[in-house]
């Protein structure tokens, strides 16, 4: 039976795959495929984990597909039947091992998935600093009510409707 391995339970809940993901993947796979879900913490930091657990190595031994955070060389060596590996990380630096570069395995990553959250963060920061909320937070922490920073020349308080904003990146 063809097998796909899903190893995306990051140690940080915000990065761990949502509970509904395995069911969606199972529904998308052909009916004769098996999906092995690794239910142990991994590390999706940066380009992904450089370490692979024994249970992951065992699961990929006969698998054709692997979904995880980063593709360490050890994983490719253990997964002789792998045809496609996908990293949930946007970066690929740590996955470009000699084993990966020499293999015929198709390698994809999640570049582009951060566009919306990054754009939302930029909007939040523009509002935060453009409206002087950094000064308000500083005052709050000091238990003070100091309006002087808002009244001085060059104060950071501005009307965004009259501003032109350029975002680079």
C-alpha positions in Angstrom: 0.0 0.0 0.0 1.5 3.4 -0.9 2.2 5.6 2.1 2.4 9.3 2.9 4.0 10.4 6.2 2.7 13.6 7.9 5.2 14.9 10.5 4.1 18.5 11.3 3.2 18.6 15.0 5.5 21.5 15.9 6.4 21.8 19.6 4.8 25.3 19.6 1.0 25.1 19.3 0.8 28.1 17.0 2.9 26.3 14.4 1.5 22.8 14.9 -0.8 21.6 12.1 -4.5 22.0 13.0 -6.4 18.9 14.0 -8.4 18.9 10.7 -5.4 18.6 8.4 -4.9 14.8 8.5 -8.5 14.3 7.4 -8.1 16.7 4.6 -5.0 15.0 3.3 -6.6 11.6 3.7 -9.5 12.8 1.6 -7.2 14.1 -1.1 -5.1 10.9 -1.3 -6.2 8.0 -3.5 -8.3 5.5 -1.6 -5.6 2.9 -1.7 -3.0 5.1 0.1 -2.2 5.0 3.8 -1.5 8.2 5.8 0.9 7.8 8.8 0.5 10.8 11.2 3.5 11.3 13.5 2.0 12.4 16.7 5.1 13.7 18.5 6.6 17.2 18.8 9.0 18.3 16.0 10.7 21.6 15.4 9.6 23.9 12.6 11.9 26.7 13.6 13.8 28.4 10.8 14.2 26.0 7.8 13.0 23.1 9.9 14.3 20.4 12.1 17.8 19.0 11.6 17.0 16.0 13.7 14.7 13.1 12.9 13.1 10.8 15.5 13.3 7.0 15.3 9.6 6.8 14.7 9.8 9.1 11.7 12.8 7.2 10.2 10.7 4.0 10.6 7.6 5.5 9.0 9.5 6.9 5.9 11.3 3.6 5.3 8.6 2.5 2.8 6.8 5.9 2.2 6.6 7.7 -1.1 5.6 11.1 0.3 6.8 12.9 3.4 5.4 16.2 4.8 7.5 17.8 7.6 9.5 20.8 8.7 12.8 20.5 6.8 14.2 17.5 5.1 17.4 16.3 6.9 19.8 14.0 4.9 19.2 11.2 7.4 15.5 11.2 6.4 16.3 10.8 2.7 18.7 8.0 3.5 16.1 6.1 5.5 13.3 6.8 2.9 14.5 4.8 -0.1 11.1 4.8 -1.7 10.4 8.6 -1.3 9.4 10.3 -4.5 8.2 13.6 -3.0 9.1 15.5 0.1 7.5 18.8 1.2 8.8 21.1 3.9 6.3 23.2 5.8 9.1 25.8 6.2 9.4 28.6 3.7 13.2 28.4 3.8 15.2 25.6 2.3 18.8 26.2 3.4 19.0 23.3 5.9 17.3 20.9 3.6 19.7 21.4 0.7 22.0 18.6 2.0 24.3 16.6 -0.3 21.7 13.8 -0.1 18.9 16.1 -1.3 21.0 17.6 -4.1 22.0 14.2 -5.3 18.5 12.6 -5.1 15.7 12.3 -7.7 13.1 13.2 -5.0 10.9 16.1 -5.8 11.3 18.7 -3.1 8.7 21.5 -2.5 8.4 24.0 0.3 5.9 26.5 1.7 7.4 29.7 0.4 4.7 32.3 0.1 2.5 31.2 3.0 3.7 34.0 5.2 2.6 36.8 2.9 -0.8 37.5 4.5 0.3 37.4 8.1 3.3 39.5 7.3 1.1 42.1 5.5 -1.3 42.1 8.5 1.7 42.7 10.9 2.9 45.6 8.7 -0.5 47.2 8.9 -0.6 46.7 12.6 2.8 48.3 13.0 2.0 51.2 10.8 -1.1 51.9 13.0 0.8 51.2 16.3 3.7 53.6 15.6 1.8 56.1 13.3 -0.8 56.7 16.1 1.9 56.9 18.8 0.6 53.8 20.7 4.2 53.0 21.6 4.2 56.1 23.7 0.9 55.2 25.3 2.1 51.7 26.2 5.3 53.2 27.7 3.1 55.5 29.8 0.9 52.7 30.8 3.9 50.6 32.0 5.1 53.6 34.0 1.7 54.2 35.4 1.9 57.8 34.1 -0.2 60.1 32.1 2.3 62.1 30.1 0.9 63.8 27.0 4.1 65.9 26.3 5.5 63.4 23.8 2.4 63.9 21.7 2.7 67.7 21.6 6.3 68.2 20.8 7.5 69.1 17.2 8.0 65.9 15.2 5.6 64.0 17.4 4.9 60.5 15.9 1.2 61.1 15.9 -0.1 61.4 12.4 -3.3 61.1 10.3 -2.8 58.1 8.2 -5.4 59.2 5.7 -3.0 62.0 4.6 0.0 59.7 4.4 1.7 57.8 1.7 3.2 54.5 2.8 5.7 52.4 1.0 6.3 48.9 2.1 9.5 47.2 0.9 10.1 43.5 1.4 
